[in-house]
């Protein structure tokens, strides 16, 4: 081990799985892991610009991502290249699993967006969730996913996302 290796931040490979297949894999800087919550910082991992109409993710954006081993969601704080807060993108997922330098998260289709000023809170992809068939194949997981989306929306509308991530 070199003298400088202790100065380098720990890296964590984030693997997002959807419908049994790897949707995206990227490396981020491990900020913290307290045994329940894992925090990672990573640049926008998509290719080019992704314009949702209500927010644009683009090269230079930085995501500080929070994953839980005991909750059915992940919350991603999104900042522009200049550091301006864009908002929070929340994924409904099964609880995260970490094995060494790899964090695996299963996306359950439901998402929530909350703008930086909190005035735009929107549920996303409920149609995809309904079409996924999870309600029939795994009713308990479907109930947990819908409850997680409700919890995220309540937190976002009440200004509680910042406290959740503190």
N, C-alpha and C positions, 0 to 999 in steps of 0.2 A: 504494500500500500504506500503510495507516495505521500509526501507531506501535504500536498494540495488536495488530495482526495476528500479529506474531511471538510474542506471548504466548499465543495461542490454540492448543490442541492440534490436531494434524492429524486430520482425519476420514477414515475409510475406509468405503466401502460394501461390505458383505459380502453376496455373492449365493450362496445355497445352491441348487444345481440337483439335481434328482432325475428320472431317466428322461427327460432332455431338456427338462424344464420348470422354471421358477423356482419353488422351494418356498417360499422366504422371502427377503426382502431387508431389510437394516437397516443403520443407520449406527452405527459404533463409533469410539472414540478409538484412533488408531494409536499404540501404545506403542513399538514397535521393528520394524525390518525390516533384518536383517543380510545380506540377499541369499539366505538359505536358509530362515530362519524368520521368520514375521510374527506379531507379538503385537498383539491388539486387546482393548480393554475396552468392553463394551456392557451396557446393562441388558437384562433378560429381554425378548425381542422377541416373545414369544407373546401371544396375547390371553387375559387372565384367568389362572386357575390351571391348571396341568397336573399332575395327580396320577398318578404312576406306581405308587403303592402303596409303593414303597421310598424315594421322594423326591418332593417337591413343588417345582415351579418356579412362582414367583409374582411379581406386580409388586413391584418393589423389589430383587429378586435381581440380582446383578451377576456377569457372566461375563467372566473373563479368558481369552481364546481364543488358542490357539497353532496355527498352520498352517505346514506345511512344503512347500517346493517339491520336495523329494526323498524324501518319505515318503508312505505311503498312509493317513495318518490325521491327525486334528485332535484336540487335547485341550483341554477347556474346564473351567477351575477355576470352581466355582459357590459363591458366597457369598450369604448372606441379606442383607437390608437393613441388619442390625446389624453385618455384617462376619463373622459366624460361617461357617466353612467347612462346606459341605454335602458336598462331594466333587468328583469329576471325572467328567464325561460325555465319553466319547471316541467320535468318529465315524470310521468307516472311510470314506475318500474317495480319490479320485484326488489326486495332488499338486496343491497350490493353484497358481493362476495369478493374478498381479497385473498389472493394466494401469492405470497412473496411480492414481486414487483408488478403484479397484474391485478387489476380491478375489473371484475366482470359485472355488467349491469344489463338486465333484460328489460327492454322497452316494451310497454304494454299499450302503446298507441296514443293514450290520452296525454295531452299537454295543456299547460296554462301559461299565458304571457301576462306580465305586469309591467307597465311602463315605469320609467324612473320616477315620474311624479305621482304614480299611483292612480291616475285618472283612467287608464286603459287597462282593464282586467278582462281577459277573454279566455274562454275554454276553447280548446282546439282538438280537432281530429276525433270527435265523438262518433262520427260516421265510420271512420276506420276501425275504431274500437268495436262498434256494433257488428261490423262485417268480419272481424277477426274470429268470431265464434268462441271467444274465451268464456262467455256466459254459459255456453252449453258444455264446453270441454272441461272447464275448471271454474264452477260457479263461485267457490270460495275466493279464488284469486280475483274474479271479476268484481265481487262485492268489495274486496279490499281496495281494488284499483279505483272504483267509483268513490269510495269513502275518502281515499287519498286526494282525489281531485277536488272533492267538496272541502276538505281540510285546507288544501292549498288556496282555493278561491276565498275561503273565509279569512285566512291569514293575509292574503293580498289585499282584500277589500278593507281589512282592519288595520293595515299598515304593519302587520306582524312579520313580514318576511325578513326585514332587517334584524329584528330581535332573534328570529330563528337561526340566523347565520352568525350571530355574535359569539 
